[in-house]
Amino acid sequence: MQPLTVTLVQNSAGSQLSANLAAIEDQLSHTPPSDLIILPELFMLRGSQTDQSDHAEVIPGPVTQWMATMATRYECWIMAGLIEREGDSIYNTCLLLDPRGHEISRYRKIHLFDADLGPGQHVDERKFYTAGSSPVVATVNGWRIGLSICYDLRFPELYRHYAAQQVDIITVPANFTRITGEAHWETLLRARAIENQCYVLAPNQCGTHPASNVESYGNTMAIDPWGNIL
């Protein structure tokens, strides 16, 4: 198996799509070449439910096309979490494109976040998103990758399924909150790597959500099968 070079991007998305994409383009312009770029969950927009509904796209849509442009510009695979619309349903989706900008895999978040994070900070994704139902394994340059998103991290059954599929890598693009991240982010990521004997790649957002005022934890991590933080 050939080596795989990966870039994990951490950002703090606001409510303006064009500004968010421009900021990431600037980050990528200063990044060494890699085989795979992974962006966080909701990398392109964090806003009100109206904002997010307005930018939920039937794939391929504007954000997918932007991802395809980045893939072809940098001649690499690209994975990112975006908001997908299909019929009357909206999904929290992780999309993987190949270096030609073609869609290879699409994973819809199975476990939707629901928690009280403090006064006036109750988050319930079930009020907005439809849950996905299917694990997804993709192959990038010979490496088998199991896809997941953020809150999925708390449910080991998904990752045991991926281990049974003999994945080499688990990806966890996330918008993990500061409160839950300080308590569990590193612990859970290292546990998933150790118990499934695979690499875990987890780009996380940072900064404060402009609509909910919920702070994200950052601390993007890459972890090897021994549990070492790379």
N, C-alpha and C positions, 0 to 999 in steps of 0.2 A: 504494500500500500504506500502510495506516495505521500510526502508531507503535505499538510494542509495549513495554510496561513490564513488566520481569521482576524478581522477587525471588528471589535465591539464598540458601538457608538452609544454614548450617554448624552441625553439632551434634556432640556426643560421646555416642553412644548407649551405654547400659549394658545390663544383662541383664533389666531390669524394664520390660516393655512400657508399662504405664500411666504410669510415671514419665517415660519417654522422650516419650510423646505429650503429656503435660501440659507438659513443658518446651518443646516446639515450639509448643504452643498459646500459651504465654506469649510466646515470641519473635514469633509472628505478630500477637499483639494490639498490639505496639508497632511494627508495620511499616506504612509508607505503602501506600495502595491500589496494586494492580498488576493487570495482565492475566493473568499467569502466575506461579505459585509453583513452584519446583523444589527438591525435597528430595534429600539424598544417597542413595547406595546403602545399603541396610540401615538407613535412618534410624530405624526403629522398634525395632530390637533388634540388639545384638551380644552373643553369649553362646556357650555350649558348643554342640556339635552337637545335643545333646538339647534345649537351649533353643530353638534355631532350628528343629528338627524339630517341636517342640510348637507353634510359632507359624507354621509354614508353612500357608498358608490356600488353600482352594479359593476362587477369585475368583468372586463377591464374598464376602468374609469380613469379620471385625471391622476390620482395618486399612483395607480398601477402603471400608468404611462410614464410618470416621473421616475418610478423605480426602474422601469425598463431602460430609460435614458441613462440612469446611473450605472446600470449593469453593463450596457454597451460602452459607455464612456470609459469605465475602468476595467472592462473585460473581465468581469468577475460575477460570481453568483451573488444574489442579494436576497436577504430575508428580512421581513418587517411586519409589524402588527398594525393593521388598519381597520377601518369600519366598513363592513360590507352590507349591502342591501340585496335581498333576494325576495321578490314579491312583497308581502307584508312584514317580513322578518328582517331584523337587523342583527348581524353577528359581529363579535369581536374576533377578528380573523388574522391568522399569520400566513403570509404569502411568500412563496419561494420562487424566484425567477432565475433562469440560467444566464450565462454571459451574453446570450443573444437577445435577452429581454423576454423570453418565452416563459409562461407560467408552467412550473413543474409540479408544485404541490400547494394545497390549500388546506389549512387546519383551522377549524372553528372551535373556539374556547369551550371546553366541556363544563368546567366548574366555574360558576359565576359568583363573584365576590359579594358578600353581604355581612357588614359589620358596623358596630358603633365605634367611632374613633374619637369621640369627645363631644362636648356640647355643640349641637347643630351640625355634626359631621357624621351622619349616618349614610353609608354608601350601600346601595342595593342594585347591583347590575341587572338583576332579574326583572326590574321594572322597565328596562330599556332593551336589553339584548335577549335573543333566543339562544339557548345553549346548543352547542354542537353535540354530536353523538359518536364521532368516529376518530380514533387515534390515526395518526398519519406518519409513515416512515418514508423518508426520501433518501436518495443517494447522491452525494456531491463528491466528485473526483474519487470515487471508490469508497468513501466513508458513509456508513449508514447513520442517518440522523433521525431521532424521534422528536417530533414537534410538540411543544406545549406552550402555554401562556400564563404567566403570573400566578394567579390563585390556584391553578392546577398543581403547583408545587407542593401543596399541602395534602395531596391525595396520592399515596404511594402506589396504588393499584395501577394507575396509568403507566408509571415508570417500570413496574414489574412486567407489564405487557411489552413495553419496548425492550426490556432486557431479554425477554423470551424471543423477541425478533432479532436478537443479536446486534443491537445498535452499538455504534462506537461513540456516539455523541448524543446528548440530550440538549436541546435549546429551550431557553426560558426567557424570551423577550418579555419585559415586565414594566409595570408602573406601580411597584410595591411601595406602600406608604412608609413614612418614617417610623411611625409607632410600631407597626407590625414588623418592619424591617430590622429595627434595633433589637427586637425580641427574637426573631426567627430566620431572617434572610440567610445569613451565612450558615447557620446550623442546618437548615433544610437543604440548601444547595450542596453542602459537603456530604450530608447523609445520602442524597440521591446519587452522587458520584460513587460513594463507597459501596453502598448496598447493591448497585447495579453494575459496578466495575466499568464505568464509562466516563468520558469527559462531560462536563456540564458547562455550557456557555450561556451567560445570563446578563444581557445588557438591560440596565434599569434606568428609568427616568429619574431626574432630580428636580429641585425647585418646587414651587407651589402651584397647585391646580388653580387657574384663574377664576373658576366658577364656584368650586366647593371649598376653596382654601385648605384643602388637604395637602400636606407636604409629602413629597416622595423622597425615598431614601437614598437614591444613587447607589454608590458602592457596587458598580458593575463588576462581575467576577467571571473568571475562567478557572475551572477546577479540574484536576486530573483524577484518574480512577483511584488513587491512593488517598484522595481528599486534600491534596496540597493546593493552595491557592496560587495559581500561576501569574 
